[in-house]
Amino acid sequence: MLRIHFTAEDLARTRVAATIGAAAETYYSLELLRESQDVSCFRRWRSEVAGRMRPDTRPLTSLLPARGPGLDLLALMGDAPSLDHAVDNWMSAPAARLRREFEGLDFPPVHRSWARRVYGGDREARREFADAVRACHRLTVEPYWNTGRSALVELSSRYTHLMLDGGVDLLLRSLCPPLVRWRSPVLEAHYPRPTEVRLQGRGLVITPTVFTPLAVSLLWDPLDATQPPRLTVPVLGEPLTGAGTAEHDGAPGRNLEALLGRTRAAALHVTAEGCTTTELARRLGVSVPAASQHATVLRNAGLITTSRRGGSVLHLVTPLGRTLLRTGSIAL
């Protein structure tokens, strides 16, 4: 059983995030592929993906630890929905941060020298790792992302509305039953081992995820005690389906960036999952006024809507914006 203890300060700082990010979802998809647990939602996905792994994915798949915890790509690459932004975070991550993350993991002996190259300051090795993340994402995540993103948008929007309508108490009472139960001031969830967590004023980030078994998990960065833990909750209730191998040079994401510009395309991706202006600014790495300006341009183009809920402003994608995200173009 997992038991998370809240104070009044923790409740005030609890929020909903739309995604754990493209990089973390990609890594979790590899862990899920390796697990023997048969989860009905992923049965078809597993059968389609299992034979697709190619040599260009090996720099990442080789670093799945033999046992114990895996790499924390959420901490190393951020929660950006854009893989390009995640790769930028990875390439600029301090070498000391990578070393502390990698050295505590149990990699197979044959791959330990490669791991040392990645975290030891070898820029080419770091680039090969980033390219492998892209390759894995194209195979295991991208062809299925329309289904996954729709589920993320639906659940994160529902949670955001619950919090705006009834506060954090209503959100926690409605969170992922029957896996989670709110007995104020403690949130309880089914967990593999007894775990007591005291948030100590940091709050909690509740994050829907796609590539995870039908269970909750708690994520925290032991190297940064100031960051709030994340409680991930599964979004899938139906089998994950895709449209075959995703395109490469003509992929909608590349067309979208050419049409809107890189930052504004990323802003549209973020609003597809539902966000406030402050959340948009944080996810894009820009100021709140700059995020508001990007949202205004997208809204004037009919790609998003903006509504005020209580003291917050919520941005959501329109049907036209969703078509643009899916195809990378608009029929005139």
N, C-alpha and C positions, 0 to 999 in steps of 0.2 A: 504494500500500500504506500502511495505517495501522499504526504500530508504537507501542504504549503500554508504557512502561518502568515496572516496579514495583520498589519497595524492600520490605523486610520490613514497614515501617510502612504502606506503601500496601496491602499484602495484608491487614493487620489492620483497615484502615478501609474495605475494599471491602464493599459491601452490595447487596442487591436492593431496588428500589422497584417497587411494584405498577403505577404509572401515571405518565405525565408530566403528567397532569391534564386536566380537561375543556377548559380554554381552549386549551392547546397542541395537543391533538388536533384541536380545531376549526380552528385556524389551519393546521395541517398538512393537514387535509382540503381546504382551499381551495388550498394550494400544489399538492397532488396533482391536484386538478381542473384546474388551469391547465396542468400539465405535459403534454407530448405523448407521453411514454413510455406504451406500452400494457402494462399489468400485468394479467394474467388475473384475479387476485383482485379487482380493482376495476373490471372491465369493465362488469358489470351495475350496480354502484353509480354509476359515472360516467354511464351512459346515463339512469339514473333521476333523478340530482341535477342534471345540467347545465342543464335547463330550469326549475329551481325558483327560481333566484335572483330576489329581489324587491327593490323599492326600499329596504326596511328593512335589507337586508344591505349596502348600498353604503358606509356609513361605514367598514366594515372591509375589504371587497373593494377599495375604491379605494386602500387603503394597502398593497396587495401591490406591492413594489418592481418597477420595470421590469426590473432585473437585480440580481444579487448577493444577499446574505443578506437574509432577511426579518425581521420583528419577532420579538423573543424573548418571546413571551407566557408562557413558562415562568418567565422571570426577572421579568416585570412582574406576572403574575397568580398565580404559584405553581403547585404540582402538586396542588391540591385536586381530588378527584373531583367535588365539588359545584360547579356553576357559580356558585351564589350566593356561596360563599366566594371563588371566583376574582374575581368582580366586586367584592366587598368589598376584596380586596387591591388591585385596580386603582384603585378610587376613593380609597384612602388612600396610594397610591404617591407618594413625593416628586416634585415637579415637576422638580427637578434630575435625578433618575434617568430620568424620561421623556425629558427633553431630550437627555441623553447617548445614550439608545437611539435616538431618532428622527433626530437630526441626522446620524448616520453612514450613513443609508440613502438609496438612490437612488429616490425616489418620482417618478412621472410629473409633469412640470411643472404640469399642470392641477390636481393634488391637493396641491401643496406648501403652499398657504395653509391648507388644511384640516388638514394634519398639524401645522402651527404652532399652530393653535387647540387641537388635542388636547393637545399637550405644553406649551403656553404658559400653562396655569393656567385655561383656560376650563372651568368645571365643567360647563356644559351640553354642550360638545363632548365632554368625557370621558364624560358620561352617554350621549350618543348613540352613542359608540363601544362602550360596554358593552352597550347595547341591541342593537347590530348583532352583537356576539359571540353574544348569546342567540339572535338570529334565525338566524344561520348555523348555530349548534349544532342548533337545532330541525330544520333542513332537511338538513344533511349528516351529522350524527352521531347524533342521538337516535333516529331510526327504525331505526338499524342497531346500536344499542348493546348489545342483548341478545347478538347474535352476537359483537361485539367484546369485550364484558366477559367472556363465557365463555372466549374465547381468552386474554385477559389473566390471568384467574384460574388457568387451567390451567398456563400457562407460568410465571408468577411463583411459583405454589405449587411447581412442579417445581424451579425454581432454588433456592427457599428450602430445600426438603428436601435437595437436593444439598449445599448449603452446611452444613446442620446435620449431615448424615451423613458428609461427607468433607472439610469445610473449603473454603476459597476455591480451593485447587488443583483439587479435583474439579469445582467449579463452572466454573472457567475452561477445564478440559479438555473439559467437556461443552457449552460455550456455542456455540450456533448453528452447528453444522457444516453445510456446508463453508466458510461465509463467514468463520469465525473459527478461529484456530489458536493454542494456548498453547504457547510455547517459553520456559519459565521462564528469566529473569524478564521476558519480553516477550510481550505479546499482539498478534498480527498479524491484520489484517482487510483484505479487499478494500476499496479506497477510490479515489475519482476521481483523487487526486493523492498524491504521496509526503508523508507527514506523520509527524513524530516527536514524541511527547508524553511528557514526564517529569512524573509525578504529584507529585513533590516532597513526599511525605508526606500528601497530601490524600486518597488513596484514589480509588476509582472507584465510581460508582453505575450499576448495570446495570438498565436499564428497558425492559421490553417496550412496544411501541407498536402501535397498530392502523393509523392512517392514514399509512403510510409505505411507499414501494416496498420490494421484497424485497431490502433491503440494510441494513447497519448505518450509523449515523452517530454522530459525536461532538459533544456539545453542551457548551459552557462559557460562563460569563459573564465577558467580558473586563473588566467593571467591578467584579468581585468575585473577586479571585484566591484568596480563602480557601475558596471553595466547590469541592467536588470536581467534575470533569467527569462527564458522563453518557454512557454508551455505550448507545444505543438499538438494540434488536433487533426485527425484525418478528415478529409472532405469527401472521399469517394463512397458512394452507396451503390453504384452500378459499375459493371466492368469497364476498365479503361480501354478505349478504342482509339485508333489513329487512322491516318490516311496514307500509310506506307512511308517509305523513306522520304525525308524532307528534301526540298530543293536546296541547291547550294548557291551559286552565283546569283540566281534569280529569286532568292528567298524573299518573302514579303518584308522581313525586317530590314534588309538592305535597301529595298525600294522605298520603304517608309522613311528611312534616314535621309535618302536622297531627296525626297519630297519635302519633308518638314524640317530637316536639320537634326543632328544627333540628339541634342538635349531635348528638343520639343518632341521628337519621336519617343524618347524615353519617358517624357511626361505623359504622353498618351497611353503608354503601356502601364504606367503607375495608376492613372485614373481609371483604367479598365478594371482594376481591382478595388476601386473605391478608396478615396483618401481625402484628408483635409489639406489645406494649404500648407500648414506646418509640416505635415507628414510628407507632402510633395517636395518641399524644400529640403528636408532631411535626406530623402531618398535620392534626389538629384545632386545633392552637395552644393546647393546654391542658397542665397539669402531668401527669406520669406517674401520680400517685395519682388524679387526676380521670379520666384515660383508663381506668385500671383499674376505677374505679367504673362508668363507662359500659359497659365490657365485661361487668362482673358483672351489670348489669341486663339486658343483651341475652342473656347466657347463661342467666339464670334464666327468661327468657321463651321459651327454646328457639330463639332466632334465630341464635345462634352457638355454636360449640364452642371450647374452649380446651384445648390440650395442651402439655406441656413437651417440648421437643426440646433436649437438651444444657443449655446455660445460658440458653436463651431460652424464652419462652412465645409460642406461635403461635395466633392467633385466625382461625377460618375460619367462613364462613356455613353454616348448615344448609339443608336443602331448604325448610323452613318460612320461613326468612329470605329465601331466594332468591325464593320465591313472593311474599313481601311486597314485595321490591324491584321485582319485575316488575309487580305489579298495584296496589300501594299499599293493599291490604286483605287480610284473612284471613277465609276462610269459616268460620263457626262452626256 
